[in-house]
Amino acid sequence: MRGESMLTSKIMGGAGDLTDGKETSYKDNLYLAVNGAWQEKAEVPADKSSAGASMDLDIKIEKELMDDFQQLAENESEVEGNEFLQAIKLYRLAKNTEFLKKFHEKPILKDLQKIEDLKSLQDLNQQLADFGKNNFFLPTNIWIDADMKDTKHNAAYVDGIDLILPDNTYYAEDNQSGKKLLAKYAKVANKLLTMVGYSEESAKETVDKALTFDKSLVPVVKTSEEWAEYSKIYNPMPFTEFVTKSENVDLKQLVVGQINATPEKVIIVQPRFLKNLDKLVNDDTFENVKAWMLVRYLVANSEYLDEDFRQVTGEYELAMSGAKELQNRTKFAYHLSENNFDEVIGIYYGKKYFGEKAKADVRGMVERMIGIYKQRLTDNTWLSQATKEKAILKLNKIVIKVGYPDKIQEVFKQLKIDESQSLYNNITQIDRTVRQKGLDKFSKPVDRTVWLMPGEMVNACYDPSRNDITFPAGILQAPFYSLQQTSSENFGGIGATFAHEISHAFDNDGAKFDEYGNMKNWWTKEDYAKFEKLTQQMIDQFNGIPFSGGKVNGKLVVSENIADVGGLRCAIEAAKMDNDYSPKEFFITWAKSWRFKATPEYNERLLATDVHAPQPLRANVMSQDLDEFYDAFDVKPGDGMWLDEDKRINIW
């Protein structure tokens, strides 16, 4: 996955020195040699939190689709397919500010009242299933997905809850950003409560209680570093044992009441949270829990009321992102439709702006990259033959998804927009339908045709539980890929992305899953010990690098770094096979694809929570690990980009 990262006025150079954000030589700082001039002049759009190669494409696609949406909203007869028509209707409704103003706070009052009517934990327990199906915030909840050890079948996963702030680190006593953000959240929540009829005194009391409960969660919810260890969300427990884990929360009702079945087991996503559930939720804390449920729901859903509410909610969004202004109402309407009908819009975008021919061409490139990866595994010097064969078997079974899906998921056929109703009512109806469809998956086999990303998205991903790779149409264009670019440029851009996602099948998470996506050990003990040693080297290479006022957490970003360096090695092997091979063009395109500039607030958030390393470091450090980089730019000891040969990491 490409992810997002950060850049301030200075970045880490190849040798660890700080370098001003301006052009320099390839030998001293590849990223700035390629992007320095852009870095000095680039401005983050007022309604965005970042600028860069991926964001440029996001904005391009946003404009293309917004133009299309406006035309189709005015000419409904030109819309093809009922699912896409519903997307256009939602866009049109969300833009109709005068119509929505007449509803103001009224649509949400009935749902807030349901929370207000709770008088005890017993009341909450009786409502658990209904609240869960209707997307209320609960002290614990479930979701359905493939059983990680039996991916033909779905399982119920029992999860904890999210903090108000992005990560536990924001709650540290010395974290000033966290204090400011919580103060802003409290201010916004107070204002929203008064807008729906609470007195100022009652609003303040409610918000204080909600923040008290939120603070109690900090020691027990997973950190971003813990979430990065994907396989550790799998903690199966017999259902008969699970229902005894809380005396205060009716866990049986939570699960059975939502999936209409009694499972043999459930998967505990956050064991520490479950262990502490009764300390968090009890008669003494009930009023705090109730206030938290109400405040979280109101803040999360207020933007669906009218423009006045959106502007107030947006104050916290701006504080979090660092953007200077909220997106205008038309952009809001487009993105709301895109978020709710993403796959439908992705198919429309893919067919109009990408097409079947490009889809076939790109698939051929991916298959070629898999072939090169297979050869690299065959030639690998540290794996035993037994592990090599298992790795190649997994590679042969990877499912490739390019451009956009061939069919629309059934859930989108059930979504209906009523333009005579409020926006809030339409969105909550969509949410209920999608939630129910998700819960219904429990009794059905896993659908491996589902795409994790829509066609208009500028990104790519690997799913270890399905052993598939997805390359949406959005990313399959310049600067990552273009017929006007040379072969080496394309391999330094999209080729490295292809190989990066393939490499995820063999990163520290993907390596624990077999060719069918089942969590199963297929390594010899000796080989896995070698792999863990190499993984630690990858952690050490990035850990502690100062960046944007903080430091890189090597453990948080290790899986993406393994995929980066493995993908880059594979991509350059592919580039070498063409007659016009140019290592300079390859590395320049690689660095260009990582150009990035962001607000300080967004930088801080990404450094704390993102599993991707800062983009300038991805451009520089991964290049340092490849011998071809040194040959391309005649890098010598003493140059900023020099890294001693014994420090260069080569895993795949």
C-alpha positions in Angstrom: 0.0 0.0 0.0 1.3 3.4 -0.9 0.1 5.2 2.2 0.9 8.8 3.0 3.8 10.4 4.7 5.3 13.8 5.5 7.8 16.5 4.8 8.8 19.7 6.5 11.4 22.2 5.4 14.2 19.8 6.3 14.5 16.1 5.7 17.0 13.4 6.7 19.7 13.1 4.1 21.1 9.7 3.1 23.9 9.8 5.7 21.7 11.0 8.4 22.5 14.7 8.1 19.8 17.4 7.9 19.5 19.0 4.5 17.6 22.2 3.6 14.5 21.6 1.4 16.1 22.7 -1.8 17.8 21.1 -4.8 21.1 19.2 -4.2 23.1 16.5 -5.9 21.9 12.9 -6.5 25.0 11.8 -4.5 24.0 13.7 -1.4 20.2 13.4 -1.3 18.3 11.7 -4.1 14.9 13.0 -2.9 15.9 16.6 -2.9 17.9 16.4 -6.1 14.7 15.3 -7.9 12.1 17.2 -5.9 14.0 20.2 -4.3 12.6 22.8 -6.7 9.1 21.4 -6.4 9.5 21.3 -2.6 10.3 25.0 -2.3 7.4 26.1 -4.5 4.7 23.5 -3.7 1.8 24.7 -1.6 -0.7 22.4 0.2 -4.2 23.2 -1.2 -6.2 25.2 1.4 -8.8 22.4 1.8 -6.2 19.6 1.9 -3.6 18.4 4.4 -1.0 17.4 1.9 0.4 17.9 -1.6 2.4 15.5 -3.7 2.4 12.9 -6.5 -0.5 10.9 -5.2 -2.4 14.0 -4.1 -2.0 15.5 -7.6 -3.7 12.4 -9.0 -6.4 12.6 -6.3 -7.2 16.2 -7.3 -7.2 15.3 -11.0 -9.6 12.4 -10.5 -11.7 14.5 -8.1 -12.1 17.2 -10.8 -12.9 14.7 -13.5 -15.6 13.0 -11.5 -17.0 16.2 -10.0 -17.5 17.6 -13.5 -19.2 14.4 -14.5 -21.4 14.4 -11.4 -22.6 17.9 -12.0 -23.4 17.2 -15.6 -25.3 14.0 -14.8 -27.1 15.6 -11.8 -28.5 18.1 -14.3 -29.2 15.4 -17.0 -30.4 12.4 -15.1 -31.5 10.5 -18.2 -27.8 10.2 -19.2 -26.9 8.2 -16.1 -26.3 4.5 -16.8 -27.4 1.9 -14.2 -29.6 2.4 -11.2 -26.7 2.0 -8.7 -24.9 4.9 -10.3 -28.1 6.9 -10.4 -28.4 6.5 -6.6 -24.9 7.9 -6.3 -25.9 11.0 -8.3 -29.0 11.4 -6.3 -27.0 11.4 -3.1 -24.6 14.0 -4.5 -27.6 16.2 -5.6 -29.3 15.9 -2.2 -26.1 16.7 -0.3 -25.6 19.9 -2.4 -29.2 21.1 -1.7 -28.4 23.3 1.3 -31.6 25.3 1.3 -33.7 22.1 1.4 -31.6 20.5 4.1 -31.7 23.7 6.3 -35.4 23.2 7.0 -34.6 19.9 8.8 -31.7 21.4 10.9 -31.2 19.3 14.0 -34.5 17.4 13.9 -33.4 14.1 12.1 -30.8 13.2 14.7 -32.9 13.9 17.8 -34.7 10.5 17.8 -31.4 8.6 17.8 -29.9 10.8 20.5 -33.0 10.2 22.6 -32.5 6.5 22.3 -29.2 7.0 24.1 -30.6 9.5 26.6 -33.4 7.0 27.5 -30.8 4.5 28.8 -31.1 4.4 32.6 -28.8 1.6 33.5 -26.4 -1.1 32.2 -29.4 -3.4 32.0 -31.1 -1.0 29.6 -28.0 -0.9 27.5 -27.7 -4.7 27.4 -31.2 -5.0 26.2 -30.4 -2.6 23.4 -27.0 -4.0 22.4 -28.0 -5.9 19.3 -30.3 -3.1 18.0 -27.6 -0.4 18.7 -25.0 -2.6 17.0 -27.1 -3.0 13.9 -27.8 0.7 13.8 -24.1 1.8 14.1 -24.3 3.4 17.5 -21.0 3.6 19.4 -20.8 0.7 21.9 -18.3 -0.2 24.6 -17.4 -3.3 22.4 -18.7 -4.6 19.1 -18.3 -7.2 16.4 -17.5 -7.4 12.7 -17.5 -10.3 10.3 -14.6 -11.3 8.0 -12.8 -14.4 6.8 -11.5 -16.7 9.5 -7.7 -16.1 9.3 -7.1 -19.8 9.7 -9.9 -21.0 7.5 -10.4 -18.4 4.9 -13.2 -20.2 3.1 -15.5 -19.4 6.0 -16.4 -16.2 7.8 -16.0 -15.6 11.5 -17.2 -13.1 14.1 -14.4 -10.8 15.4 -15.0 -9.1 18.7 -13.2 -5.7 18.9 -12.6 -3.0 21.4 -13.3 0.7 20.6 -11.4 3.6 19.2 -10.0 6.6 21.1 -11.2 10.1 20.2 -7.6 11.0 19.3 -5.7 9.1 16.6 -3.4 7.1 18.9 -2.5 6.5 22.6 0.6 8.7 22.2 -1.5 11.8 21.9 -2.6 11.3 25.5 0.9 11.4 27.0 1.3 14.2 29.6 4.0 16.0 27.5 2.0 15.8 24.2 0.8 19.4 23.7 -0.9 18.5 20.4 -3.1 16.0 22.2 -4.2 18.5 24.8 -5.0 21.1 22.1 -7.0 18.6 20.1 -9.0 17.3 23.1 -9.8 20.9 24.0 -11.0 21.6 20.4 -13.0 18.4 20.4 -14.7 19.4 23.7 -15.5 22.9 22.3 -17.0 21.4 19.2 -19.0 18.8 21.1 -20.3 21.4 23.5 -21.4 23.6 20.7 -23.1 20.7 18.9 -25.0 19.7 22.1 -26.4 23.2 22.5 -27.4 23.2 18.9 -29.6 20.1 19.5 -31.2 21.6 22.6 -28.9 21.0 25.6 -28.3 23.8 28.0 -24.7 25.0 28.3 -24.4 23.5 31.7 -25.8 20.1 30.7 -23.6 20.1 27.5 -20.4 20.7 29.5 -21.3 18.0 32.0 -22.0 15.5 29.2 -18.7 16.3 27.4 -16.7 16.1 30.6 -18.1 12.6 31.3 -17.4 11.5 27.7 -13.8 12.6 27.9 -13.4 10.9 31.3 -14.5 7.6 29.7 -12.3 8.2 26.7 -9.2 8.7 28.9 -9.9 5.4 30.8 -9.5 3.6 27.5 -6.0 4.8 26.8 -4.1 2.1 28.7 -6.1 -0.8 27.3 -6.7 -0.1 23.6 -4.1 -1.2 21.1 -1.4 1.2 20.1 -0.6 1.8 16.4 2.5 -0.3 16.8 0.4 -3.2 18.1 -2.1 -2.8 15.3 0.7 -3.1 12.8 1.2 -6.7 13.8 -1.7 -8.0 11.8 -1.6 -11.6 12.8 -2.0 -10.7 16.5 -5.6 -9.7 16.0 -6.3 -13.5 15.7 -7.1 -14.8 19.2 -9.8 -17.5 18.9 -11.9 -18.3 21.9 -14.8 -20.8 22.4 -18.1 -18.9 22.5 -19.1 -20.6 25.7 -16.0 -19.2 27.3 -16.3 -15.8 25.7 -19.8 -15.1 27.2 -18.3 -15.5 30.7 -15.7 -12.8 30.2 -17.9 -10.0 31.4 -20.4 -9.7 34.3 -21.5 -6.3 33.1 -21.9 -6.5 29.3 -24.2 -9.1 27.8 -21.7 -10.6 25.4 -24.1 -13.3 24.2 -26.7 -10.6 23.2 -23.9 -8.6 21.5 -23.1 -11.5 19.2 -26.1 -13.7 18.8 -28.5 -10.7 18.6 -26.6 -9.3 15.6 -25.8 -12.4 13.6 -28.8 -14.5 14.5 -26.7 -17.5 15.2 -24.6 -19.0 18.0 -21.0 -19.4 16.8 -18.7 -22.1 18.0 -16.0 -19.5 18.5 -15.3 -15.8 18.2 -12.0 -14.1 17.4 -10.8 -11.6 20.1 -9.1 -8.7 18.4 -8.0 -6.9 21.5 -7.4 -9.4 24.4 -6.2 -6.7 26.8 -9.4 -4.7 26.2 -11.7 -7.7 26.8 -9.7 -8.5 30.0 -10.4 -5.0 31.3 -14.0 -4.6 30.0 -15.6 -4.9 33.4 -13.3 -2.3 34.9 -14.2 0.1 32.0 -18.0 -0.6 32.0 -19.8 -1.0 35.2 -22.5 0.6 37.3 -20.1 3.3 38.6 -19.0 4.3 35.1 -22.3 3.9 33.3 -23.1 7.6 33.1 -19.7 8.2 31.6 -20.2 5.4 29.1 -23.6 6.8 28.2 -22.2 10.3 27.7 -19.4 8.9 25.6 -21.9 7.1 23.4 -24.0 10.2 22.9 -21.1 12.6 22.2 -19.3 10.3 19.8 -22.5 9.7 17.8 -23.4 13.3 17.6 -19.9 14.5 16.5 -19.6 11.6 14.0 -23.0 12.3 12.4 -23.6 16.1 12.7 -22.2 16.9 9.2 -25.2 15.0 7.7 -27.7 17.5 9.2 -27.2 20.9 7.5 -24.4 23.3 6.6 -24.4 25.0 10.0 -23.7 21.7 11.7 -21.0 20.7 9.1 -19.2 24.0 9.7 -19.1 23.4 13.5 -18.0 19.7 13.2 -15.4 20.9 10.7 -13.6 23.0 13.3 -12.3 19.8 14.8 -11.4 18.3 11.4 -9.4 21.4 10.6 -7.5 21.2 13.9 -6.7 17.6 13.3 -5.6 17.9 9.7 -4.1 21.4 9.7 -6.0 22.3 6.6 -6.8 26.0 6.3 -10.4 25.6 5.2 -13.2 23.0 4.8 -13.8 21.7 1.4 -16.7 23.5 -0.2 -20.2 22.1 -0.2 -19.9 20.7 -3.8 -16.7 18.8 -2.9 -18.4 17.6 0.3 -21.3 16.3 -1.7 -19.1 14.5 -4.2 -16.9 12.9 -1.5 -20.0 11.8 0.5 -21.4 10.1 -2.6 -17.9 8.6 -3.4 -17.5 7.3 0.2 -20.9 5.5 0.1 -20.9 4.3 -3.5 -17.2 3.9 -4.0 -17.2 0.6 -6.0 -20.0 1.9 -8.2 -18.2 5.1 -9.0 -14.9 3.2 -9.4 -16.4 1.0 -12.1 -17.8 4.1 -13.9 -14.4 5.8 -13.6 -12.5 2.7 -14.7 -14.6 2.2 -17.8 -14.5 5.8 -18.9 -11.0 6.8 -18.1 -9.0 3.5 -18.1 -10.7 0.9 -20.2 -10.4 -2.8 -20.9 -7.4 -2.5 -23.1 -5.3 -0.8 -20.4 -6.6 -3.3 -17.9 -5.2 -6.2 -20.1 -1.9 -4.3 -20.6 -1.4 -3.7 -17.0 -2.3 -7.3 -16.0 0.5 -8.4 -18.4 3.0 -6.1 -16.6 2.0 -7.5 -13.2 2.3 -11.1 -14.5 5.7 -10.3 -15.8 6.7 -8.9 -12.4 5.5 -12.1 -10.7 7.6 -14.1 -13.1 10.7 -12.0 -12.2 9.8 -12.4 -8.5 9.6 -16.1 -9.0 13.1 -16.2 -10.5 14.5 -14.1 -7.6 13.0 -16.6 -5.1 14.6 -19.5 -7.1 17.9 -17.7 -7.0 17.6 -16.8 -3.3 20.7 -17.8 -1.3 19.4 -17.9 2.3 16.2 -20.0 1.9 16.1 -23.8 1.9 14.6 -25.6 -1.1 11.6 -26.6 0.9 10.7 -23.0 1.8 11.4 -21.8 -1.7 8.9 -24.2 -3.1 6.2 -23.1 -0.7 7.0 -19.4 -1.5 6.8 -20.0 -5.2 3.5 -22.0 -4.7 2.1 -18.9 -2.9 3.3 -16.7 -5.7 1.6 -18.8 -8.3 -1.7 -18.6 -6.4 -1.8 -14.8 -6.1 -5.0 -13.3 -7.5 -4.5 -10.2 -9.6 -7.1 -7.4 -9.6 -6.5 -4.6 -12.0 -8.3 -1.4 -12.8 -11.9 -2.0 -11.5 -14.2 -4.9 -10.7 -16.2 -6.7 -13.4 -19.4 -6.6 -11.3 -21.0 -4.5 -8.6 -21.5 -6.0 -5.2 -25.1 -6.9 -4.3 -25.1 -4.5 -1.4 -25.1 -1.5 -3.7 -28.2 -2.7 -5.4 -30.0 -2.4 -2.1 -29.1 1.3 -1.6 -31.9 3.7 -2.4 -31.8 7.5 -2.1 -35.0 9.4 -1.3 -34.4 13.1 -2.1 -37.6 14.1 -0.3 -36.0 12.9 3.0 -33.2 14.5 5.0 -29.5 13.7 4.2 -29.1 12.3 7.7 -32.0 9.8 7.2 -30.5 8.7 3.8 -27.0 8.2 5.2 -28.1 6.3 8.3 -30.3 4.1 6.1 -27.3 3.4 3.9 -25.2 2.6 7.0 -27.9 0.2 8.3 -28.1 -1.6 5.0 -24.3 -2.0 4.7 -24.0 -3.0 8.3 -26.7 -5.7 8.0 -25.1 -7.0 4.8 -21.8 -7.3 6.7 -23.4 -9.2 9.5 -25.2 -11.5 7.1 -21.8 -12.7 5.8 -21.4 -14.8 8.9 -23.6 -17.6 7.5 -22.1 -17.4 4.0 -18.8 -18.5 2.4 -16.2 -15.9 1.9 -16.6 -14.0 -1.4 -13.1 -13.7 -2.9 -14.2 -11.5 -5.7 -14.7 -8.5 -3.4 -12.3 -5.6 -4.0 -10.7 -3.9 -1.0 -10.2 -0.7 -3.0 -12.4 1.1 -5.6 -11.3 1.9 -9.1 -10.9 5.6 -8.6 -8.5 5.3 -5.7 -4.8 6.3 -6.0 -3.4 3.4 -4.1 -2.7 -0.3 -4.2 -2.9 -3.2 -1.7 -2.2 -6.8 -0.8 -4.7 -8.8 1.3 -2.9 -11.6 3.2 -6.2 -13.4 4.0 -7.1 -13.7 0.3 -3.6 -13.7 -1.2 -4.7 -11.1 -3.7 -3.2 -7.8 -5.0 -5.3 -4.9 -6.1 -4.2 -2.1 -8.4 -7.1 0.4 -9.0 -7.3 2.4 -12.2 -6.6 5.6 -10.2 -2.9 4.9 -9.7 -2.3 3.5 -13.2 -1.3 6.9 -14.7 1.6 9.4 -14.7 3.9 9.9 -12.9 3.6 6.2 -11.9 2.8 4.9 -15.4 2.4 6.4 -18.9 3.0 5.3 -22.5 4.9 8.6 -22.9 7.5 7.4 -20.2 10.4 5.1 -20.9 10.4 1.6 -19.7 12.8 2.4 -16.9 10.6 5.3 -15.8 7.5 3.1 -15.7 9.3 0.4 -13.7 10.7 3.0 -11.3 7.1 4.1 -10.8 4.3 1.6 -11.2 6.6 -1.4 -11.6 8.0 -0.7 -8.1 4.4 -0.4 -6.9 3.4 -3.8 -8.4 6.5 -5.5 -6.9 5.9 -3.8 -3.6 2.4 -5.3 -3.3 3.8 -8.7 -4.3 6.4 -8.4 -1.7 3.7 -8.0 1.0 3.0 -11.7 0.5 6.5 -12.2 2.1 6.8 -9.4 4.6 6.7 -10.0 8.4 2.9 -10.3 8.3 2.3 -11.9 4.9 4.9 -14.5 5.5 2.6 -16.1 8.1 -0.1 -16.8 5.6 -0.2 -19.6 3.0 -1.2 -19.6 -0.7 -4.9 -19.6 0.2 -4.6 -16.8 2.8 -4.7 -19.1 5.8 -2.5 -18.2 8.7 -0.3 -21.2 8.6 3.4 -21.8 9.0 5.1 -22.9 5.8 8.7 -22.1 6.7 11.4 -24.3 8.1 12.4 -23.3 11.6 15.9 -22.3 10.4 14.6 -20.2 7.5 12.2 -18.3 9.6 15.0 -17.5 12.1 17.0 -16.0 9.3 14.0 -14.1 8.1 13.4 -12.7 11.6 17.0 -11.6 11.8 16.7 -9.7 8.4 13.4 -8.2 9.6 15.2 -6.8 12.7 17.8 -5.3 10.4 15.0 -3.5 8.5 13.6 -2.3 11.8 17.0 -1.0 12.9 17.7 0.8 9.6 14.7 3.1 10.2 14.2 3.2 13.9 14.9 6.5 15.6 15.5 8.6 12.4 14.5 12.2 13.4 11.7 13.5 11.2 9.2 16.3 11.3 9.7 17.0 15.0 9.5 13.3 15.9 11.2 10.0 15.3 10.5 7.1 13.0 9.2 4.0 14.8 11.0 1.2 12.9 8.7 -1.5 14.3 5.6 0.4 13.1 6.8 0.7 9.5 8.7 -2.5 9.1 6.2 -4.4 6.9 6.0 -1.6 4.4 9.7 -1.2 4.3 10.3 -4.9 3.6 7.8 -4.5 0.7 9.5 -1.3 -0.5 13.0 -2.7 -0.7 11.9 -6.1 -2.1 9.7 -4.4 -4.6 12.4 -2.0 -5.7 14.9 -4.8 -6.3 12.4 -6.8 -8.3 11.4 -3.7 -10.4 14.9 -2.8 -11.3 15.5 -6.4 -12.4 12.5 -6.0 -14.7 13.8 -2.7 -16.1 17.2 -4.3 -16.9 15.5 -6.7 -19.3 14.6 -3.9 -21.7 17.1 -2.5 -24.2 16.5 1.1 -23.1 17.4 0.4 -19.5 18.5 3.5 -17.6 19.1 3.2 -13.9 19.1 7.0 -13.6 15.6 7.3 -15.1 14.5 4.4 -12.8 15.6 6.0 -9.6 14.6 9.5 -10.6 11.0 8.3 -11.2 11.1 6.4 -7.9 12.0 9.6 -6.1 9.5 11.7 -8.0 6.7 9.3 -7.0 7.4 10.1 -3.4 7.3 13.9 -3.5 5.2 15.0 -0.6 4.5 18.1 1.5 2.0 18.3 4.4 0.8 20.4 7.3 2.6 20.0 10.6 -0.6 18.5 12.2 -0.9 15.9 9.5 2.8 15.1 9.7 2.5 14.4 13.4 -0.5 12.2 13.0 1.2 10.1 10.3 4.4 9.7 12.2 2.4 8.4 15.1 0.0 6.1 13.3 1.1 5.4 9.7 2.6 2.0 8.9 4.5 3.7 6.1 7.8 5.5 6.6 8.0 9.2 5.7 8.0 9.4 1.9 11.4 11.2 1.5 13.0 8.5 3.5 11.3 5.8 1.3 12.8 7.5 -1.7 16.3 7.8 -0.2 16.9 4.8 2.1 15.5 2.2 -0.2 17.7 3.5 -3.0 20.7 3.3 -0.6 20.0 -0.4 -0.2 20.5 -1.1 -4.0 23.9 -1.4 -5.5 22.5 -0.1 -8.8 21.9 3.3 -7.3 25.6 3.8 -6.5 26.6 2.8 -10.1 23.9 5.1 -11.6 25.1 8.2 -9.9 28.7 7.3 -9.1 28.1 7.6 -5.3 31.3 7.2 -3.3 32.2 7.0 0.4 31.7 10.5 1.9 28.7 11.3 -0.2 25.5 11.9 1.6 23.8 8.9 0.0 26.6 6.5 0.7 25.7 3.5 2.9 28.4 0.9 3.6 27.8 -2.4 1.7 27.4 -4.4 4.9 24.6 -2.1 6.0 22.6 -2.5 2.8 19.5 -4.7 3.3 18.6 -7.5 0.9 15.7 -9.7 1.9 13.9 -10.5 -1.3 
